Amino acid sequence: MNQKTYQLPLTFEQILNLFLQLPAQQQEQLIQEIKKKSLKNQDEDLLSVFDRIGRNAQAKGLTEETLEELLVDES
């Protein structure tokens, strides 16, 4: 098993690559969630959105170690 680690914060390209590794149904769910949130935060730029997502994930207990486990490259 190859493990790929990422330095936080993630770049847009890394986020996009991780998104593309998700199954289609999860991709669609994420897109719909982003659309809902973007209607509420129309003045918020993309980097602010990603910063907010990161803070929310950390507040819910996401650690760098957990993130590394989630981002394991099994190819």
N, CA, C and O atoms as a Tinker XYZ file with bonds, in Angstrom:
   300  protein
     1  N      0.834000   -1.163000    0.000000    73     2
     2  CA     0.000000    0.000000    0.000000    64     1     3
     3  C      0.890000    1.242000    0.000000    63     2     4     5
     4  O      1.728000    1.403000    0.887000    81     3
     5  N      0.717000    2.106000   -0.974000    73     3     6
     6  CA     1.430000    3.371000   -1.004000    64     5     7
     7  C      0.650000    4.400000   -0.212000    63     6     8     9
     8  O     -0.562000    4.535000   -0.373000    81     7
     9  N      1.342000    5.114000    0.634000    73     7    10
    10  CA     0.679000    6.158000    1.408000    64     9    11
    11  C      1.209000    7.487000    0.924000    63    10    12    13
    12  O      2.416000    7.727000    0.905000    81    11
    13  N      0.284000    8.351000    0.531000    73    11    14
    14  CA     0.656000    9.664000    0.078000    64    13    15
    15  C      0.277000   10.651000    1.158000    63    14    16    17
    16  O     -0.868000   10.668000    1.610000    81    15
    17  N      1.216000   11.467000    1.574000    73    15    18
    18  CA     0.921000   12.451000    2.605000    64    17    19
    19  C      0.861000   13.840000    1.972000    63    18    20    21
    20  O      1.480000   14.107000    0.942000    81    19
    21  N      0.105000   14.700000    2.614000    73    19    22
    22  CA    -0.081000   16.057000    2.131000    64    21    23
    23  C      0.273000   17.034000    3.230000    63    22    24    25
    24  O     -0.012000   16.801000    4.405000    81    23
    25  N      0.887000   18.113000    2.843000    73    23    26
    26  CA     1.193000   19.200000    3.769000    64    25    27
    27  C     -0.031000   20.101000    3.851000    63    26    28    29
    28  O     -0.571000   20.522000    2.828000    81    27
    29  N     -0.468000   20.396000    5.077000    73    27    30
    30  CA    -1.599000   21.298000    5.265000    64    29    31
    31  C     -1.122000   22.729000    5.215000    63    30    32    33
    32  O     -0.027000   22.995000    5.709000    81    31
    33  N     -1.840000   23.646000    4.672000    73    31    34
    34  CA    -3.142000   23.460000    4.025000    64    33    35
    35  C     -2.970000   22.853000    2.642000    63    34    36    37
    36  O     -1.925000   23.001000    2.008000    81    35
    37  N     -3.998000   22.176000    2.189000    73    35    38
    38  CA    -3.978000   21.550000    0.869000    64    37    39
    39  C     -4.093000   22.601000   -0.227000    63    38    40    41
    40  O     -4.725000   23.642000   -0.041000    81    39
    41  N     -3.479000   22.320000   -1.363000    73    39    42
    42  CA    -3.624000   23.206000   -2.513000    64    41    43
    43  C     -4.931000   22.874000   -3.228000    63    42    44    45
    44  O     -5.519000   21.816000   -3.004000    81    43
    45  N     -5.369000   23.770000   -4.075000    73    43    46
    46  CA    -6.581000   23.528000   -4.849000    64    45    47
    47  C     -6.427000   22.265000   -5.696000    63    46    48    49
    48  O     -7.360000   21.468000   -5.799000    81    47
    49  N     -5.256000   22.082000   -6.299000    73    47    50
    50  CA    -5.016000   20.892000   -7.129000    64    49    51
    51  C     -5.127000   19.608000   -6.314000    63    50    52    53
    52  O     -5.689000   18.623000   -6.793000    81    51
    53  N     -4.601000   19.605000   -5.092000    73    51    54
    54  CA    -4.703000   18.426000   -4.244000    64    53    55
    55  C     -6.169000   18.141000   -3.891000    63    54    56    57
    56  O     -6.605000   16.990000   -3.916000    81    55
    57  N     -6.908000   19.175000   -3.569000    73    55    58
    58  CA    -8.328000   19.011000   -3.245000    64    57    59
    59  C     -9.075000   18.461000   -4.451000    63    58    60    61
    60  O     -9.895000   17.553000   -4.314000    81    59
    61  N     -8.798000   19.003000   -5.628000    73    59    62
    62  CA    -9.454000   18.525000   -6.843000    64    61    63
    63  C     -9.118000   17.060000   -7.103000    63    62    64    65
    64  O    -10.005000   16.281000   -7.452000    81    63
    65  N     -7.866000   16.677000   -6.942000    73    63    66
    66  CA    -7.477000   15.285000   -7.158000    64    65    67
    67  C     -8.171000   14.353000   -6.178000    63    66    68    69
    68  O     -8.604000   13.263000   -6.552000    81    67
    69  N     -8.277000   14.780000   -4.919000    73    67    70
    70  CA    -8.992000   13.971000   -3.928000    64    69    71
    71  C    -10.461000   13.857000   -4.282000    63    70    72    73
    72  O    -11.050000   12.785000   -4.148000    81    71
    73  N    -11.054000   14.943000   -4.730000    73    71    74
    74  CA   -12.460000   14.933000   -5.145000    64    73    75
    75  C    -12.676000   13.929000   -6.283000    63    74    76    77
    76  O    -13.647000   13.174000   -6.279000    81    75
    77  N    -11.772000   13.933000   -7.239000    73    75    78
    78  CA   -11.910000   13.043000   -8.397000    64    77    79
    79  C    -11.740000   11.572000   -8.030000    63    78    80    81
    80  O    -12.141000   10.698000   -8.799000    81    79
    81  N    -11.157000   11.286000   -6.878000    73    79    82
    82  CA   -11.006000    9.903000   -6.423000    64    81    83
    83  C    -12.270000    9.385000   -5.743000    63    82    84    85
    84  O    -12.408000    8.183000   -5.516000    81    83
    85  N    -13.194000   10.292000   -5.418000    73    83    86
    86  CA   -14.443000    9.877000   -4.767000    64    85    87
    87  C    -15.353000    9.164000   -5.760000    63    86    88    89
    88  O    -15.296000    9.439000   -6.958000    81    87
    89  N    -16.192000    8.251000   -5.273000    73    87    90
    90  CA   -17.210000    7.655000   -6.149000    64    89    91
    91  C    -18.167000    8.742000   -6.657000    63    90    92    93
    92  O    -18.336000    9.776000   -6.011000    81    91
    93  N    -18.780000    8.506000   -7.796000    73    91    94
    94  CA   -19.632000    9.503000   -8.439000    64    93    95
    95  C    -20.745000   10.003000   -7.521000    63    94    96    97
    96  O    -21.060000   11.193000   -7.522000    81    95
    97  N    -21.334000    9.116000   -6.749000    73    95    98
    98  CA   -22.430000    9.518000   -5.860000    64    97    99
    99  C    -21.926000   10.493000   -4.789000    63    98   100   101
   100  O    -22.606000   11.470000   -4.477000    81    99
   101  N    -20.768000   10.240000   -4.240000    73    99   102
   102  CA   -20.218000   11.146000   -3.239000    64   101   103
   103  C    -19.808000   12.479000   -3.866000    63   102   104   105
   104  O    -19.938000   13.530000   -3.239000    81   103
   105  N    -19.313000   12.433000   -5.102000    73   103   106
   106  CA   -18.990000   13.671000   -5.807000    64   105   107
   107  C    -20.248000   14.524000   -5.956000    63   106   108   109
   108  O    -20.220000   15.728000   -5.704000    81   107
   109  N    -21.337000   13.903000   -6.360000    73   107   110
   110  CA   -22.592000   14.629000   -6.561000    64   109   111
   111  C    -23.107000   15.196000   -5.241000    63   110   112   113
   112  O    -23.587000   16.329000   -5.200000    81   111
   113  N    -23.011000   14.418000   -4.161000    73   111   114
   114  CA   -23.447000   14.917000   -2.853000    64   113   115
   115  C    -22.625000   16.134000   -2.442000    63   114   116   117
   116  O    -23.168000   17.109000   -1.922000    81   115
   117  N    -21.335000   16.077000   -2.672000    73   115   118
   118  CA   -20.465000   17.191000   -2.321000    64   117   119
   119  C    -20.796000   18.425000   -3.162000    63   118   120   121
   120  O    -20.837000   19.541000   -2.643000    81   119
   121  N    -21.029000   18.225000   -4.442000    73   119   122
   122  CA   -21.398000   19.343000   -5.321000    64   121   123
   123  C    -22.680000   19.998000   -4.838000    63   122   124   125
   124  O    -22.764000   21.225000   -4.774000    81   123
   125  N    -23.679000   19.191000   -4.497000    73   123   126
   126  CA   -24.960000   19.736000   -4.023000    64   125   127
   127  C    -24.771000   20.498000   -2.717000    63   126   128   129
   128  O    -25.377000   21.551000   -2.524000    81   127
   129  N    -23.946000   19.984000   -1.830000    73   127   130
   130  CA   -23.693000   20.669000   -0.553000    64   129   131
   131  C    -22.989000   21.999000   -0.788000    63   130   132   133
   132  O    -23.314000   23.000000   -0.150000    81   131
   133  N    -22.035000   22.008000   -1.694000    73   131   134
   134  CA   -21.328000   23.258000   -2.021000    64   133   135
   135  C    -22.300000   24.268000   -2.614000    63   134   136   137
   136  O    -22.239000   25.452000   -2.283000    81   135
   137  N    -23.191000   23.817000   -3.483000    73   135   138
   138  CA   -24.180000   24.724000   -4.071000    64   137   139
   139  C    -25.070000   25.334000   -3.002000    63   138   140   141
   140  O    -25.343000   26.535000   -3.026000    81   139
   141  N    -25.527000   24.506000   -2.058000    73   139   142
   142  CA   -26.377000   25.024000   -0.971000    64   141   143
   143  C    -25.634000   26.072000   -0.158000    63   142   144   145
   144  O    -26.173000   27.133000    0.154000    81   143
   145  N    -24.396000   25.759000    0.179000    73   143   146
   146  CA   -23.606000   26.680000    0.999000    64   145   147
   147  C    -23.259000   27.946000    0.236000    63   146   148   149
   148  O    -23.216000   29.029000    0.821000    81   147
   149  N    -23.010000   27.824000   -1.074000    73   147   150
   150  CA   -22.606000   28.998000   -1.844000    64   149   151
   151  C    -23.749000   29.996000   -1.988000    63   150   152   153
   152  O    -23.505000   31.197000   -2.098000    81   151
   153  N    -24.992000   29.518000   -1.989000    73   151   154
   154  CA   -26.127000   30.435000   -2.036000    64   153   155
   155  C    -26.195000   31.277000   -0.771000    63   154   156   157
   156  O    -26.614000   32.434000   -0.808000    81   155
   157  N    -25.783000   30.692000    0.350000    73   155   158
   158  CA   -25.801000   31.405000    1.631000    64   157   159
   159  C    -24.613000   32.352000    1.752000    63   158   160   161
   160  O    -24.695000   33.354000    2.462000    81   159
   161  N    -23.527000   32.056000    1.081000    73   159   162
   162  CA   -22.274000   32.818000    1.226000    64   161   163
   163  C    -21.791000   33.351000   -0.123000    63   162   164   165
   164  O    -20.648000   33.109000   -0.511000    81   163
   165  N    -22.634000   34.057000   -0.821000    73   163   166
   166  CA   -22.298000   34.496000   -2.176000    64   165   167
   167  C    -21.094000   35.426000   -2.235000    63   166   168   169
   168  O    -20.409000   35.490000   -3.256000    81   167
   169  N    -20.834000   36.142000   -1.158000    73   167   170
   170  CA   -19.706000   37.076000   -1.166000    64   169   171
   171  C    -18.400000   36.430000   -0.714000    63   170   172   173
   172  O    -17.362000   37.091000   -0.696000    81   171
   173  N    -18.435000   35.161000   -0.352000    73   171   174
   174  CA   -17.263000   34.472000    0.166000    64   173   175
   175  C    -16.425000   33.919000   -0.991000    63   174   176   177
   176  O    -16.958000   33.266000   -1.888000    81   175
   177  N    -15.103000   34.184000   -0.967000    73   175   178
   178  CA   -14.248000   33.678000   -2.043000    64   177   179
   179  C    -13.853000   32.225000   -1.763000    63   178   180   181
   180  O    -14.041000   31.722000   -0.655000    81   179
   181  N    -13.310000   31.569000   -2.773000    73   179   182
   182  CA   -13.006000   30.142000   -2.705000    64   181   183
   183  C    -12.029000   29.804000   -1.583000    63   182   184   185
   184  O    -12.233000   28.820000   -0.872000    81   183
   185  N    -10.983000   30.591000   -1.410000    73   183   186
   186  CA   -10.019000   30.297000   -0.355000    64   185   187
   187  C    -10.664000   30.405000    1.027000    63   186   188   189
   188  O    -10.339000   29.628000    1.925000    81   187
   189  N    -11.565000   31.350000    1.198000    73   187   190
   190  CA   -12.273000   31.476000    2.467000    64   189   191
   191  C    -13.140000   30.248000    2.721000    63   190   192   193
   192  O    -13.249000   29.774000    3.852000    81   191
   193  N    -13.756000   29.740000    1.654000    73   191   194
   194  CA   -14.586000   28.539000    1.776000    64   193   195
   195  C    -13.729000   27.369000    2.241000    63   194   196   197
   196  O    -14.111000   26.654000    3.168000    81   195
   197  N    -12.572000   27.163000    1.609000    73   195   198
   198  CA   -11.704000   26.055000    1.978000    64   197   199
   199  C    -11.151000   26.229000    3.387000    63   198   200   201
   200  O    -11.013000   25.253000    4.124000    81   199
   201  N    -10.835000   27.464000    3.765000    73   199   202
   202  CA   -10.385000   27.709000    5.138000    64   201   203
   203  C    -11.480000   27.347000    6.130000    63   202   204   205
   204  O    -11.207000   26.724000    7.156000    81   203
   205  N    -12.712000   27.729000    5.834000    73   203   206
   206  CA   -13.841000   27.425000    6.715000    64   205   207
   207  C    -14.054000   25.919000    6.812000    63   206   208   209
   208  O    -14.310000   25.396000    7.897000    81   207
   209  N    -13.951000   25.223000    5.688000    73   207   210
   210  CA   -14.091000   23.762000    5.682000    64   209   211
   211  C    -13.011000   23.131000    6.560000    63   210   212   213
   212  O    -13.293000   22.219000    7.337000    81   211
   213  N    -11.787000   23.614000    6.436000    73   211   214
   214  CA   -10.695000   23.083000    7.240000    64   213   215
   215  C    -10.904000   23.317000    8.728000    63   214   216   217
   216  O    -10.670000   22.422000    9.540000    81   215
   217  N    -11.344000   24.515000    9.086000    73   215   218
   218  CA   -11.604000   24.815000   10.502000    64   217   219
   219  C    -12.723000   23.934000   11.042000    63   218   220   221
   220  O    -12.638000   23.426000   12.160000    81   219
   221  N    -13.773000   23.757000   10.242000    73   219   222
   222  CA   -14.887000   22.900000   10.675000    64   221   223
   223  C    -14.421000   21.465000   10.869000    63   222   224   225
   224  O    -14.817000   20.810000   11.833000    81   223
   225  N    -13.585000   20.970000    9.963000    73   223   226
   226  CA   -13.078000   19.596000   10.072000    64   225   227
   227  C    -12.225000   19.443000   11.325000    63   226   228   229
   228  O    -12.337000   18.445000   12.037000    81   227
   229  N    -11.376000   20.425000   11.596000    73   227   230
   230  CA   -10.539000   20.358000   12.797000    64   229   231
   231  C    -11.401000   20.442000   14.053000    63   230   232   233
   232  O    -11.129000   19.749000   15.032000    81   231
   233  N    -12.426000   21.274000   14.039000    73   231   234
   234  CA   -13.318000   21.397000   15.192000    64   233   235
   235  C    -14.057000   20.089000   15.464000    63   234   236   237
   236  O    -14.437000   19.806000   16.600000    81   235
   237  N    -14.256000   19.296000   14.412000    73   235   238
   238  CA   -14.940000   18.008000   14.561000    64   237   239
   239  C    -13.962000   16.877000   14.848000    63   238   240   241
   240  O    -14.347000   15.708000   14.880000    81   239
   241  N    -12.689000   17.229000   15.058000    73   239   242
   242  CA   -11.722000   16.228000   15.486000    64   241   243
   243  C    -10.759000   15.734000   14.425000    63   242   244   245
   244  O     -9.987000   14.813000   14.692000    81   243
   245  N    -10.773000   16.309000   13.234000    73   243   246
   246  CA    -9.840000   15.864000   12.201000    64   245   247
   247  C     -8.430000   16.303000   12.576000    63   246   248   249
   248  O     -8.178000   17.485000   12.810000    81   247
   249  N     -7.525000   15.349000   12.630000    73   247   250
   250  CA    -6.121000   15.639000   12.919000    64   249   251
   251  C     -5.316000   15.394000   11.650000    63   250   252   253
   252  O     -5.817000   14.810000   10.689000    81   251
   253  N     -4.067000   15.843000   11.653000    73   251   254
   254  CA    -3.211000   15.595000   10.494000    64   253   255
   255  C     -3.021000   14.103000   10.270000    63   254   256   257
   256  O     -2.954000   13.642000    9.130000    81   255
   257  N     -2.933000   13.344000   11.372000    73   255   258
   258  CA    -2.756000   11.895000   11.250000    64   257   259
   259  C     -3.981000   11.244000   10.612000    63   258   260   261
   260  O     -3.853000   10.377000    9.748000    81   259
   261  N     -5.172000   11.670000   11.048000    73   259   262
   262  CA    -6.412000   11.129000   10.470000    64   261   263
   263  C     -6.503000   11.507000    9.010000    63   262   264   265
   264  O     -6.876000   10.682000    8.175000    81   263
   265  N     -6.166000   12.743000    8.692000    73   263   266
   266  CA    -6.209000   13.195000    7.302000    64   265   267
   267  C     -5.260000   12.371000    6.444000    63   266   268   269
   268  O     -5.603000   12.000000    5.322000    81   267
   269  N     -4.075000   12.082000    6.958000    73   267   270
   270  CA    -3.120000   11.274000    6.210000    64   269   271
   271  C     -3.684000    9.878000    5.941000    63   270   272   273
   272  O     -3.507000    9.332000    4.852000    81   271
   273  N     -4.362000    9.306000    6.933000    73   271   274
   274  CA    -4.979000    7.995000    6.739000    64   273   275
   275  C     -6.056000    8.056000    5.667000    63   274   276   277
   276  O     -6.183000    7.139000    4.855000    81   275
   277  N     -6.831000    9.134000    5.663000    73   275   278
   278  CA    -7.899000    9.283000    4.673000    64   277   279
   279  C     -7.353000    9.493000    3.259000    63   278   280   281
   280  O     -7.992000    9.134000    2.271000    81   279
   281  N     -6.168000   10.077000    3.189000    73   279   282
   282  CA    -5.598000   10.447000    1.896000    64   281   283
   283  C     -4.602000    9.426000    1.369000    63   282   284   285
   284  O     -3.812000    9.733000    0.476000    81   283
   285  N     -4.634000    8.228000    1.908000    73   283   286
   286  CA    -3.720000    7.179000    1.468000    64   285   287
   287  C     -3.940000    6.911000   -0.015000    63   286   288   289
   288  O     -5.063000    6.683000   -0.463000    81   287
   289  N     -2.847000    6.945000   -0.764000    73   287   290
   290  CA    -2.887000    6.656000   -2.192000    64   289   291
   291  C     -2.683000    5.160000   -2.375000    63   290   292   293
   292  O     -1.577000    4.652000   -2.191000    81   291
   293  N     -3.743000    4.461000   -2.734000    73   291   294
   294  CA    -3.665000    3.002000   -2.848000    64   293   295
   295  C     -3.436000    2.544000   -4.288000    63   294   296   297
   296  O     -3.691000    1.385000   -4.618000    81   295
   297  N     -2.965000    3.429000   -5.130000    73   295   298
   298  CA    -2.751000    3.031000   -6.523000    64   297   299
   299  C     -1.435000    2.317000   -6.705000    63   298   300
   300  O     -1.100000    1.915000   -7.819000    81   299
